[in-house]
Amino acid sequence: MFEMQGPSGRQVSIQQVLQEDGSVFSIQWSVIPAPLESRLTPGEVLADYLRFLRRVTASLVRPLAVEGGVEFRLLGTRLSLLSFRGPLPGE
């Protein structure tokens, strides 16, 4: 598990586990200071994150919303470099 707290008080935590089949189970969360949380929605945070990833990869990696999650595809291909799914019922 990795945790980081910035000067603004925002806390980001990440936990990743390598599964026997080679896939990675990952949980990521952040704590947003109270003055900001009423102005942010999960959709806005996700959209900002995806724009950031596209920018820092010089648009070579294209985040794409797919049913049940997000895929990160290599520019000009259908090749998914990374796939994330949302929580399943009961998780």
Phi and psi in degrees as GROMACS dihedral restraints (atoms count N, CA, C in turn):
[ dihedral_restraints ]
;  ai    aj    ak    al  type     phi  dphi    fc
    3     4     5     6     1  -121.8    20    10
    4     5     6     7     1   130.4    20    10
    6     7     8     9     1  -130.4    20    10
    7     8     9    10     1   142.9    20    10
    9    10    11    12     1  -141.6    20    10
   10    11    12    13     1   138.2    20    10
   12    13    14    15     1  -124.4    20    10
   13    14    15    16     1   123.9    20    10
   15    16    17    18     1   -87.5    20    10
   16    17    18    19     1   174.3    20    10
   18    19    20    21     1   -63.3    20    10
   19    20    21    22     1   -22.9    20    10
   21    22    23    24     1   -79.1    20    10
   22    23    24    25     1    -6.8    20    10
   24    25    26    27     1    92.0    20    10
   25    26    27    28     1    -4.8    20    10
   27    28    29    30     1   -72.6    20    10
   28    29    30    31     1   132.7    20    10
   30    31    32    33     1  -113.9    20    10
   31    32    33    34     1   133.9    20    10
   33    34    35    36     1  -123.4    20    10
   34    35    36    37     1   132.9    20    10
   36    37    38    39     1  -131.2    20    10
   37    38    39    40     1   144.0    20    10
   39    40    41    42     1  -138.2    20    10
   40    41    42    43     1   136.1    20    10
   42    43    44    45     1  -133.0    20    10
   43    44    45    46     1   128.8    20    10
   45    46    47    48     1  -131.5    20    10
   46    47    48    49     1   140.0    20    10
   48    49    50    51     1  -132.0    20    10
   49    50    51    52     1   126.4    20    10
   51    52    53    54     1   -79.7    20    10
   52    53    54    55     1   121.6    20    10
   54    55    56    57     1   -84.2    20    10
   55    56    57    58     1   162.7    20    10
   57    58    59    60     1   -60.7    20    10
   58    59    60    61     1   -30.2    20    10
   60    61    62    63     1   -83.5    20    10
   61    62    63    64     1     3.9    20    10
   63    64    65    66     1    93.5    20    10
   64    65    66    67     1    -8.3    20    10
   66    67    68    69     1   -80.0    20    10
   67    68    69    70     1   164.2    20    10
   69    70    71    72     1  -117.6    20    10
   70    71    72    73     1   127.0    20    10
   72    73    74    75     1   -94.0    20    10
   73    74    75    76     1   125.3    20    10
   75    76    77    78     1  -134.2    20    10
   76    77    78    79     1   134.8    20    10
   78    79    80    81     1  -122.2    20    10
   79    80    81    82     1   130.3    20    10
   81    82    83    84     1  -132.7    20    10
   82    83    84    85     1   138.7    20    10
   84    85    86    87     1  -151.8    20    10
   85    86    87    88     1   161.3    20    10
   87    88    89    90     1  -140.3    20    10
   88    89    90    91     1   153.9    20    10
   90    91    92    93     1  -109.0    20    10
   91    92    93    94     1   121.5    20    10
   93    94    95    96     1  -103.1    20    10
   94    95    96    97     1   132.7    20    10
   96    97    98    99     1   -55.6    20    10
   97    98    99   100     1   143.6    20    10
   99   100   101   102     1   -50.4    20    10
  100   101   102   103     1   -41.9    20    10
  102   103   104   105     1   -61.4    20    10
  103   104   105   106     1   -23.7    20    10
  105   106   107   108     1   -95.0    20    10
  106   107   108   109     1   -27.5    20    10
  108   109   110   111     1   -64.2    20    10
  109   110   111   112     1   -29.5    20    10
  111   112   113   114     1   -74.1    20    10
  112   113   114   115     1   -16.8    20    10
  114   115   116   117     1   -98.8    20    10
  115   116   117   118     1    -7.2    20    10
  117   118   119   120     1  -111.9    20    10
  118   119   120   121     1   141.3    20    10
  120   121   122   123     1  -113.1    20    10
  121   122   123   124     1   157.8    20    10
  123   124   125   126     1   -56.3    20    10
  124   125   126   127     1   -37.2    20    10
  126   127   128   129     1   -63.2    20    10
  127   128   129   130     1   -38.7    20    10
  129   130   131   132     1   -67.4    20    10
  130   131   132   133     1   -40.5    20    10
  132   133   134   135     1   -63.3    20    10
  133   134   135   136     1   -45.3    20    10
  135   136   137   138     1   -62.2    20    10
  136   137   138   139     1   -44.9    20    10
  138   139   140   141     1   -61.3    20    10
  139   140   141   142     1   -42.6    20    10
  141   142   143   144     1   -62.1    20    10
  142   143   144   145     1   -43.5    20    10
  144   145   146   147     1   -62.1    20    10
  145   146   147   148     1   -44.8    20    10
  147   148   149   150     1   -67.0    20    10
  148   149   150   151     1   -38.3    20    10
  150   151   152   153     1   -62.8    20    10
  151   152   153   154     1   -41.6    20    10
  153   154   155   156     1   -60.4    20    10
  154   155   156   157     1   -48.3    20    10
  156   157   158   159     1   -60.5    20    10
  157   158   159   160     1   -41.1    20    10
  159   160   161   162     1   -63.5    20    10
  160   161   162   163     1   -41.2    20    10
  162   163   164   165     1   -67.3    20    10
  163   164   165   166     1   -46.5    20    10
  165   166   167   168     1   -73.2    20    10
  166   167   168   169     1   -15.0    20    10
  168   169   170   171     1  -101.0    20    10
  169   170   171   172     1    14.7    20    10
  171   172   173   174     1    53.8    20    10
  172   173   174   175     1    34.9    20    10
  174   175   176   177     1    64.6    20    10
  175   176   177   178     1    11.1    20    10
  177   178   179   180     1   -71.5    20    10
  178   179   180   181     1   -29.1    20    10
  180   181   182   183     1  -108.3    20    10
  181   182   183   184     1   126.3    20    10
  183   184   185   186     1  -113.6    20    10
  184   185   186   187     1   107.4    20    10
  186   187   188   189     1   -66.3    20    10
  187   188   189   190     1   137.4    20    10
  189   190   191   192     1  -137.2    20    10
  190   191   192   193     1   123.4    20    10
  192   193   194   195     1   -73.5    20    10
  193   194   195   196     1   126.3    20    10
  195   196   197   198     1  -124.7    20    10
  196   197   198   199     1   165.4    20    10
  198   199   200   201     1   -56.4    20    10
  199   200   201   202     1   120.2    20    10
  201   202   203   204     1    85.0    20    10
  202   203   204   205     1     3.0    20    10
  204   205   206   207     1   175.5    20    10
  205   206   207   208     1  -154.5    20    10
  207   208   209   210     1  -137.3    20    10
  208   209   210   211     1   138.7    20    10
  210   211   212   213     1  -116.4    20    10
  211   212   213   214     1   147.9    20    10
  213   214   215   216     1  -111.6    20    10
  214   215   216   217     1   108.0    20    10
  216   217   218   219     1  -105.5    20    10
  217   218   219   220     1   149.1    20    10
  219   220   221   222     1   -74.2    20    10
  220   221   222   223     1   134.0    20    10
  222   223   224   225     1   -46.9    20    10
  223   224   225   226     1   129.2    20    10
  225   226   227   228     1    77.8    20    10
  226   227   228   229     1     6.5    20    10
  228   229   230   231     1  -131.1    20    10
  229   230   231   232     1   170.7    20    10
  231   232   233   234     1   -98.7    20    10
  232   233   234   235     1     7.4    20    10
  234   235   236   237     1   -69.7    20    10
  235   236   237   238     1   119.1    20    10
  237   238   239   240     1   -90.2    20    10
  238   239   240   241     1   114.6    20    10
  240   241   242   243     1   -75.6    20    10
  241   242   243   244     1   -32.6    20    10
  243   244   245   246     1  -152.6    20    10
  244   245   246   247     1   140.7    20    10
  246   247   248   249     1  -130.1    20    10
  247   248   249   250     1   136.3    20    10
  249   250   251   252     1  -122.6    20    10
  250   251   252   253     1   141.5    20    10
  252   253   254   255     1  -121.0    20    10
  253   254   255   256     1   156.8    20    10
  255   256   257   258     1   -75.9    20    10
  256   257   258   259     1   176.6    20    10
  258   259   260   261     1   -66.8    20    10
  259   260   261   262     1   146.1    20    10
  261   262   263   264     1   -87.5    20    10
  262   263   264   265     1   154.7    20    10
  264   265   266   267     1   -53.8    20    10
  265   266   267   268     1   133.1    20    10
  267   268   269   270     1    91.5    20    10
  268   269   270   271     1    -5.5    20    10
